[in-house]
Amino acid sequence: MDRLERPVADRLRRQVAGQGLTLAYLDCPAWDGSVPSRMRCRGYLDGVVAGVQVVVRAAGAGIDFDAWLDGGLVATARLEDTLRADGWTEADCGGRPAYPARVGSRIVCRVSREGADSYVVATVRSRSGRVLIAGYRAARDPR
């Protein structure tokens, strides 16, 4: 990583850690040193590639920047924590650490309470990773 990518990656790691995500690597186009500047980078988070927006601006004699995920991810651990907070004693949303936040996509989670297993569906409602959780209804056999 170059002289801009390292501090951007460090700050982004701290931001996404609160969402239960881990940034492994950040790949940005070469920065020409101009300020202000805006660029789109790629972040590698828990096996999922996500767009990252970076804005560089002047700050006194140096520079400062903002960085954020351009479209989010749904962190599996955080989704499972949400389900447990909703009263499920067990929650398993799969082995992937994160899912891309594609509006309309669904994540099926196995849940249990008092020994009874069930399923819920988390439907992605926004590119930021907001989900709507509802009971799972299997398609009925038309016979």
N, CA, C and O of each residue as an XYZ file, in Angstrom:
572
protein
N       0.850     -1.179      0.000
C       0.000      0.000      0.000
C       0.895      1.242      0.000
O       1.987      1.239      0.567
N       0.409      2.295     -0.644
C       1.220      3.506     -0.755
C       0.986      4.444      0.431
O       0.295      4.088      1.384
N       1.568      5.647      0.363
C       1.543      6.595      1.488
C       0.150      7.085      1.848
O      -0.066      7.520      2.979
N      -0.796      7.029      0.928
C      -2.171      7.403      1.250
C      -2.979      6.180      1.688
O      -3.787      6.268      2.613
N      -2.766      5.054      1.032
C      -3.560      3.860      1.339
C      -3.376      3.394      2.785
O      -4.345      2.982      3.422
N      -2.162      3.452      3.308
C      -1.926      2.960      4.679
C      -2.759      3.705      5.718
O      -3.454      3.055      6.499
N      -2.722      5.043      5.766
C      -3.558      5.707      6.784
C      -5.054      5.562      6.514
O      -5.847      5.489      7.454
N      -5.446      5.520      5.246
C      -6.869      5.321      4.930
C      -7.296      3.939      5.415
O      -8.351      3.797      6.033
N      -6.485      2.923      5.141
C      -6.813      1.556      5.569
C      -6.889      1.462      7.091
O      -7.778      0.799      7.627
N      -5.963      2.120      7.792
C      -5.984      2.091      9.263
C      -7.282      2.684      9.800
O      -7.901      2.113     10.699
N      -7.695      3.821      9.258
C      -8.930      4.456      9.727
C     -10.148      3.610      9.357
O     -11.062      3.444     10.165
N     -10.158      3.079      8.143
C     -11.292      2.264      7.703
C     -11.402      0.986      8.534
O     -12.509      0.540      8.838
N     -10.270      0.396      8.902
C     -10.290     -0.807      9.764
C     -11.029     -0.518     11.074
O     -11.852     -1.313     11.528
N     -10.722      0.622     11.659
C     -11.392      0.986     12.922
C     -12.886      1.203     12.710
O     -13.697      0.818     13.553
N     -13.254      1.819     11.584
C     -14.671      2.070     11.305
C     -15.448      0.779     11.139
O     -16.519      0.623     11.726
N     -14.930     -0.146     10.351
C     -15.691     -1.365     10.048
C     -15.634     -2.379     11.177
O     -16.477     -3.275     11.239
N     -14.656     -2.259     12.076
C     -14.578     -3.186     13.209
C     -15.838     -3.096     14.061
O     -16.289     -4.102     14.608
N     -16.407     -1.907     14.177
C     -17.641     -1.732     14.929
C     -18.835     -2.431     14.298
O     -19.854     -2.645     14.955
N     -18.709     -2.790     13.015
C     -19.764     -3.523     12.318
C     -19.490     -5.028     12.328
O     -20.249     -5.803     11.746
N     -18.408     -5.437     12.986
C     -18.059     -6.851     13.016
C     -17.306     -7.289     11.775
O     -17.263     -8.481     11.473
N     -16.703     -6.340     11.037
C     -15.989     -6.653      9.804
C     -14.491     -6.432      9.988
O     -14.058     -5.690     10.870
N     -13.713     -7.092      9.136
C     -12.264     -6.954      9.162
C     -11.777     -6.573      7.769
O     -12.036     -7.286      6.799
N     -11.076     -5.458      7.674
C     -10.474     -5.037      6.414
C      -9.120     -5.708      6.282
O      -8.234     -5.496      7.110
N      -8.957     -6.516      5.245
C      -7.687     -7.202      5.017
C      -6.749     -6.367      4.161
O      -5.539     -6.365      4.386
N      -7.297     -5.658      3.181
C      -6.445     -4.928      2.243
C      -7.255     -3.834      1.570
O      -8.466     -3.963      1.385
N      -6.569     -2.748      1.207
C      -7.189     -1.645      0.485
C      -6.369     -1.389     -0.772
O      -5.146     -1.269     -0.706
N      -7.036     -1.306     -1.909
C      -6.374     -1.079     -3.194
C      -6.967      0.177     -3.826
O      -8.138      0.205     -4.203
N      -6.135      1.216     -3.936
C      -6.571      2.496     -4.515
C      -5.745      2.799     -5.755
O      -4.621      2.317     -5.891
N      -6.300      3.596     -6.656
C      -5.481      4.062     -7.777
C      -4.366      4.958     -7.243
O      -4.469      5.498     -6.142
N      -3.321      5.108     -8.015
C      -2.206      5.967     -7.593
C      -2.707      7.379     -7.363
O      -3.409      7.944     -8.202
N      -2.343      7.950     -6.216
C      -2.739      9.312     -5.886
C      -1.677     10.267     -6.410
O      -0.492     10.084     -6.134
N      -2.085     11.278     -7.159
C      -1.124     12.207     -7.768
C      -0.714     13.340     -6.838
O       0.048     14.216     -7.247
N      -1.192     13.348     -5.612
C      -0.831     14.366     -4.642
C      -1.684     15.620     -4.690
O      -1.485     16.533     -3.889
N      -2.639     15.681     -5.624
C      -3.465     16.884     -5.714
C      -4.528     16.893     -4.619
O      -5.034     15.854     -4.197
N      -4.846     18.113     -4.177
C      -5.834     18.319     -3.126
C      -6.741     19.454     -3.562
O      -6.201     20.469     -4.001
N      -8.038     19.391     -3.488
C      -8.805     18.220     -3.060
C      -8.805     17.142     -4.139
O      -8.570     17.399     -5.319
N      -9.076     15.938     -3.683
C      -9.080     14.796     -4.591
C     -10.125     13.793     -4.118
O     -10.414     13.689     -2.926
N     -10.673     13.072     -5.056
C     -11.668     12.037     -4.728
C     -11.303     10.796     -5.526
O     -10.963     10.888     -6.706
N     -11.372      9.640     -4.886
C     -11.064      8.401     -5.604
C     -11.921      7.257     -5.099
O     -12.438      7.283     -3.982
N     -12.055      6.273     -5.934
C     -12.786      5.052     -5.590
C     -11.762      3.938     -5.483
O     -10.984      3.697     -6.406
N     -11.773      3.264     -4.346
C     -10.834      2.180     -4.063
C     -11.610      0.876     -3.896
O     -12.841      0.869     -3.897
N     -10.882     -0.210     -3.754
C     -11.489     -1.512     -3.453
C     -10.977     -1.975     -2.096
O      -9.773     -1.993     -1.838
N     -11.912     -2.346     -1.241
C     -11.561     -2.891      0.060
C     -11.887     -4.367      0.086
O     -12.931     -4.791     -0.410
N     -10.994     -5.150      0.665
C     -11.190     -6.595      0.786
C     -11.528     -6.877      2.245
O     -10.666     -6.844      3.123
N     -12.808     -7.154      2.475
C     -13.329     -7.322      3.826
C     -13.937     -8.708      3.975
O     -14.941     -9.025      3.337
N     -13.337     -9.518      4.806
C     -13.898    -10.829      5.124
C     -14.299    -11.611      3.888
O     -15.365    -12.226      3.860
N     -13.454    -11.594      2.866
C     -13.706    -12.374      1.664
C     -14.640    -11.723      0.671
O     -14.960    -12.329     -0.352
N     -15.089    -10.507      0.937
C     -15.982     -9.790      0.035
C     -15.278     -8.513     -0.407
O     -14.684     -7.810      0.411
N     -15.347     -8.215     -1.701
C     -14.775     -6.975     -2.225
C     -15.856     -5.902     -2.187
O     -16.968     -6.108     -2.674
N     -15.516     -4.754     -1.601
C     -16.472     -3.651     -1.493
C     -15.823     -2.367     -1.996
O     -14.625     -2.145     -1.820
N     -16.635     -1.532     -2.620
C     -16.148     -0.225     -3.046
C     -15.932      0.669     -1.844
O     -16.698      0.631     -0.881
N     -14.878      1.479     -1.906
C     -14.559      2.433     -0.845
C     -14.372      3.802     -1.496
O     -13.602      3.943     -2.446
N     -15.067      4.791     -0.991
C     -14.903      6.165     -1.461
C     -13.918      6.877     -0.545
O     -13.997      6.753      0.677
N     -12.986      7.626     -1.141
C     -11.999      8.382     -0.372
C     -12.001      9.819     -0.884
O     -11.924     10.054     -2.090
N     -12.089     10.774      0.034
C     -12.005     12.189     -0.285
C     -10.813     12.752      0.482
O     -10.741     12.640      1.706
N      -9.875     13.361     -0.252
C      -8.684     13.963      0.334
C      -8.845     15.476      0.255
O      -9.245     16.014     -0.778
N      -8.528     16.160      1.363
C      -8.648     17.619      1.383
C      -7.487     18.215      2.178
O      -6.829     17.529      2.959
N      -7.258     19.495      1.960
C      -6.197     20.209      2.674
C      -6.581     20.372      4.137
O      -7.750     20.574      4.468
N      -5.579     20.282      5.009
C      -5.788     20.484      6.441
C      -4.527     21.141      7.003
O      -3.549     20.463      7.320
N      -4.565     22.461      7.120
C      -3.374     23.184      7.587
C      -2.247     22.999      6.582
O      -2.423     23.259      5.392
N      -1.094     22.552      7.054
C       0.055     22.334      6.173
C       0.064     20.928      5.583
O       0.955     20.590      4.804
N      -0.920     20.107      5.947
C      -0.955     18.724      5.473
C      -2.260     18.397      4.776
O      -2.881     19.246      4.137
N      -2.653     17.158      4.914
C      -3.903     16.696      4.319
C      -4.730     15.968      5.361
O      -4.218     15.557      6.402
N      -5.990     15.817      5.077
C      -6.898     14.978      5.856
C      -7.773     14.259      4.847
O      -7.790     14.626      3.672
N      -8.487     13.259      5.279
C      -9.314     12.485      4.359
C     -10.496     11.883      5.082
O     -10.495     11.739      6.304
N     -11.492     11.538      4.316
C     -12.632     10.744      4.774
C     -12.675      9.507      3.904
O     -12.348      9.567      2.718
N     -13.072      8.394      4.475
C     -13.214      7.146      3.722
C     -14.432      6.413      4.243
O     -14.681      6.391      5.449
N     -15.193      5.811      3.340
C     -16.380      5.054      3.740
C     -16.676      4.000      2.686
O     -16.284      4.124      1.526
N     -17.378      2.959      3.121
C     -17.792      1.908      2.194
C     -18.838      2.474      1.254
O     -19.787      3.130      1.684
N     -18.659      2.218     -0.017
C     -19.600      2.665     -1.044
C     -20.579      1.522     -1.277
O     -20.361      0.676     -2.143
N     -21.628      1.503     -0.521
C     -22.481      0.321     -0.508
C     -21.911     -0.575      0.571
O     -20.696     -0.761      0.650
N     -22.741     -1.109      1.368
C     -22.252     -1.797      2.545
C     -22.167     -3.294      2.429
O     -22.327     -3.895      1.366
N     -21.911     -3.845      3.558
C     -21.857     -5.289      3.733
C     -22.738     -5.636      4.921
O     -22.973     -4.810      5.802
N     -23.213     -6.856      4.930
C     -23.948     -7.367      6.080
C     -22.998     -8.319      6.785
O     -22.667     -9.381      6.259
N     -22.562     -7.937      7.971
C     -21.648     -8.773      8.751
C     -22.439     -9.904      9.390
O     -23.402     -9.666     10.120
N     -22.028    -11.124      9.114
C     -22.740    -12.298      9.627
C     -22.797    -12.298     11.151
O     -23.849    -12.565     11.730
N     -21.678    -12.002     11.802
C     -21.653    -12.015     13.275
C     -22.629    -10.993     13.847
O     -23.309    -11.266     14.836
N     -22.699     -9.829     13.233
C     -23.616     -8.798     13.731
C     -25.070     -9.197     13.516
O     -25.915     -8.946     14.375
N     -25.367     -9.814     12.380
C     -26.725    -10.294     12.118
C     -27.115    -11.352     13.141
O     -28.229    -11.328     13.665
N     -26.209    -12.277     13.428
C     -26.484    -13.309     14.424
C     -26.670    -12.701     15.813
O     -27.534    -13.146     16.569
N     -25.869    -11.687     16.160
C     -26.037    -10.997     17.441
C     -27.417    -10.335     17.530
O     -28.055    -10.360     18.582
N     -27.869     -9.744     16.423
C     -29.189     -9.108     16.382
C     -30.283    -10.136     16.630
O     -31.232     -9.876     17.370
N     -30.150    -11.301     16.009
C     -31.155    -12.355     16.203
C     -31.174    -12.833     17.657
O     -32.245    -13.063     18.217
N     -30.007    -12.984     18.265
C     -29.969    -13.384     19.675
C     -30.576    -12.297     20.567
O     -31.255    -12.604     21.546
N     -30.332    -11.040     20.230
C     -30.931     -9.943     20.999
C     -32.457     -9.931     20.844
O     -33.166     -9.433     21.718
N     -32.956    -10.479     19.734
C     -34.400    -10.570     19.499
C     -35.023    -11.775     20.203
O     -36.222    -12.021     20.068
N     -34.208    -12.533     20.959
C     -34.761    -13.616     21.757
C     -34.420    -15.027     21.304
O     -34.775    -15.988     21.986
N     -33.752    -15.175     20.190
C     -33.335    -16.509     19.757
C     -32.097    -16.903     20.555
O     -31.169    -16.106     20.693
N     -32.075    -18.125     21.080
C     -30.916    -18.544     21.867
C     -29.748    -18.949     20.979
O     -28.592    -18.828     21.384
N     -30.033    -19.423     19.789
C     -29.005    -19.791     18.815
C     -29.343    -19.160     17.477
O     -30.515    -19.041     17.118
N     -28.312    -18.755     16.737
C     -28.509    -18.183     15.400
C     -27.311    -18.557     14.541
O     -26.164    -18.377     14.952
N     -27.576    -19.078     13.351
C     -26.515    -19.459     12.413
C     -26.914    -18.967     11.027
O     -27.866    -19.467     10.428
N     -26.171    -17.979     10.527
C     -26.478    -17.382      9.221
C     -25.451    -17.798      8.173
O     -25.266    -17.097      7.177
N     -24.803    -18.895      8.380
C     -23.872    -19.409      7.381
C     -22.425    -19.165      7.746
O     -22.117    -18.434      8.688
N     -21.542    -19.787      6.987
C     -20.118    -19.733      7.274
C     -19.402    -18.522      6.726
O     -18.245    -18.284      7.071
N     -20.068    -17.740      5.868
C     -19.423    -16.543      5.321
C     -19.384    -15.450      6.383
O     -20.376    -15.242      7.082
N     -18.263    -14.750      6.519
C     -18.203    -13.685      7.514
C     -19.013    -12.449      7.133
O     -19.403    -11.671      8.003
N     -19.268    -12.264      5.829
C     -20.030    -11.090      5.394
C     -20.689    -11.369      4.050
O     -20.246    -12.217      3.275
N     -21.756    -10.628      3.806
C     -22.487    -10.716      2.536
C     -22.564     -9.321      1.933
O     -22.701     -8.343      2.668
N     -22.479     -9.206      0.603
C     -22.660     -7.880     -0.015
C     -24.072     -7.369      0.254
O     -25.024     -8.150      0.273
N     -24.207     -6.078      0.459
C     -25.522     -5.476      0.724
C     -26.183     -5.127     -0.602
O     -26.227     -3.964     -1.001
N     -26.692     -6.141     -1.271
C     -27.431     -5.945     -2.521
C     -28.914     -5.913     -2.182
O     -29.470     -6.888     -1.675
N     -29.542     -4.787     -2.465
C     -30.947     -4.615     -2.103
C     -31.773     -5.749     -2.698
O     -31.687     -6.047     -3.889
N     -32.574     -6.371     -1.838
C     -33.434     -7.468     -2.262
C     -32.837     -8.841     -2.025
O     -33.567     -9.832     -2.033
N     -31.524     -8.932     -1.814
C     -30.941    -10.251     -1.568
C     -31.373    -10.740     -0.188
O     -31.693     -9.951      0.701
N     -31.372    -12.059     -0.035
C     -31.868    -12.655      1.199
C     -30.820    -13.556      1.820
O     -30.092    -14.257      1.118
N     -30.751    -13.533      3.129
C     -29.859    -14.401      3.895
C     -30.753    -15.242      4.798
O     -31.479    -14.705      5.636
N     -30.700    -16.549      4.628
C     -31.512    -17.444      5.445
C     -30.683    -17.879      6.650
O     -29.552    -18.343      6.505
N     -31.258    -17.723      7.835
C     -30.567    -18.060      9.071
C     -31.355    -19.126      9.828
O     -32.581    -19.072      9.920
N     -30.625    -20.079     10.358
C     -31.244    -21.094     11.221
C     -31.202    -20.559     12.644
O     -30.151    -20.132     13.124
N     -32.330    -20.584     13.306
C     -32.437    -20.075     14.669
C     -33.112    -21.122     15.547
O     -33.808    -22.009     15.054
N     -32.896    -21.004     16.855
C     -33.606    -21.898     17.774
C     -33.880    -21.165     19.081
O     -33.174    -20.241     19.486
N     -34.947    -21.634     19.712
C     -35.369    -21.099     21.003
C     -36.045    -22.236     21.735
O     -36.926    -22.909     21.200
N     -35.615    -22.437     22.971
C     -36.180    -23.504     23.804
C     -36.148    -24.850     23.089
O     -37.093    -25.632     23.194
N     -35.074    -25.121     22.370
C     -34.888    -26.406     21.710
C     -35.612    -26.575     20.392
O     -35.429    -27.593     19.725
N     -36.429    -25.611     19.992
C     -37.162    -25.711     18.727
C     -36.422    -24.918     17.642
O     -36.160    -23.725     17.793
N     -36.093    -25.613     16.546
C     -35.401    -24.967     15.430
C     -36.400    -24.339     14.475
O     -37.522    -24.817     14.306
N     -35.964    -23.263     13.861
C     -36.769    -22.559     12.881
C     -35.814    -21.833     11.931
O     -34.595    -21.945     12.059
N     -36.372    -21.098     10.989
C     -35.573    -20.311     10.054
C     -36.162    -18.921      9.940
O     -37.375    -18.734     10.027
N     -35.280    -17.942      9.743
C     -35.708    -16.579      9.452
C     -34.952    -16.120      8.207
O     -33.911    -16.668      7.845
N     -35.508    -15.105      7.571
C     -34.877    -14.530      6.380
C     -34.562    -13.073      6.667
O     -35.425    -12.313      7.106
N     -33.317    -12.692      6.414
C     -32.911    -11.293      6.501
C     -32.837    -10.778      5.070
O     -31.973    -11.191      4.298
N     -33.742     -9.880      4.725
C     -33.777     -9.307      3.380
C     -33.086     -7.950      3.413
O     -33.439     -7.085      4.215
N     -32.103     -7.769      2.543
C     -31.354     -6.518      2.506
C     -32.258     -5.426      1.956
O     -32.805     -5.554      0.861
N     -32.413     -4.340      2.729
C     -33.321     -3.249      2.369
C     -32.594     -2.002      1.859
O     -33.215     -1.136      1.244
N     -31.273     -1.903      2.113
C     -30.536     -0.720      1.649
C     -29.090     -1.103      1.357
O     -28.585     -2.108      1.857
N     -28.441     -0.290      0.545
C     -27.036     -0.527      0.212
C     -26.123     -0.338      1.411
O     -24.957     -0.732      1.373
N     -26.639      0.256      2.467
C     -25.826      0.427      3.671
C     -25.783     -0.852      4.503
O     -24.994     -0.949      5.443
N     -26.615     -1.824      4.173
C     -26.620     -3.095      4.889
C     -27.779     -3.278      5.846
O     -27.810     -4.256      6.593
N     -28.741     -2.353      5.842
C     -29.928     -2.504      6.699
C     -30.745     -3.690      6.207
O     -30.944     -3.853      5.003
N     -31.219     -4.522      7.136
C     -31.995     -5.707      6.760
C     -33.341     -5.712      7.467
O     -33.513     -5.110      8.527
N     -34.291     -6.409      6.852
C     -35.595     -6.670      7.446
C     -35.625     -8.165      7.743
O     -35.413     -8.984      6.848
N     -35.887     -8.519      8.996
C     -35.886     -9.922      9.404
C     -37.322    -10.392      9.548
O     -38.137     -9.761     10.220
N     -37.615    -11.509      8.905
C     -38.973    -12.062      8.951
C     -38.895    -13.579      9.025
O     -37.864    -14.174      8.712
N     -39.990    -14.196      9.441
C     -40.064    -15.650      9.473
C     -39.928    -16.234      8.078
O     -40.335    -15.614      7.096
N     -39.366    -17.402      7.992
C     -39.160    -18.071      6.706
C     -40.393    -18.873      6.353
O     -40.904    -19.647      7.163
N     -40.857    -18.679      5.144
C     -41.996    -19.474      4.653
C     -41.534    -20.231      3.432
O     -41.202    -19.630      2.410
N     -41.510    -21.538      3.530
C     -41.112    -22.360      2.393
C     -42.219    -22.334      1.343
O     -43.400    -22.196      1.660
N     -41.809    -22.468      0.102
C     -42.798    -22.536     -0.986
C     -43.658    -23.768     -0.760
O     -43.152    -24.837     -0.417
N     -44.943    -23.614     -0.954
C     -45.851    -24.753     -0.779
C     -45.825    -25.666     -1.976
O     -45.666    -25.220     -3.113
N     -45.981    -26.936     -1.718
C     -46.044    -27.938     -2.784
C     -47.419    -27.808     -3.438
O     -48.435    -27.956     -2.760
N     -47.467    -27.532     -4.755
C     -48.748    -27.299     -5.423
C     -49.611    -28.561     -5.560
O     -50.749    -28.465     -6.018
N     -49.108    -29.724     -5.182
C     -49.905    -30.941     -5.353
C     -51.094    -31.000     -4.458
O     -51.851    -31.970     -4.499
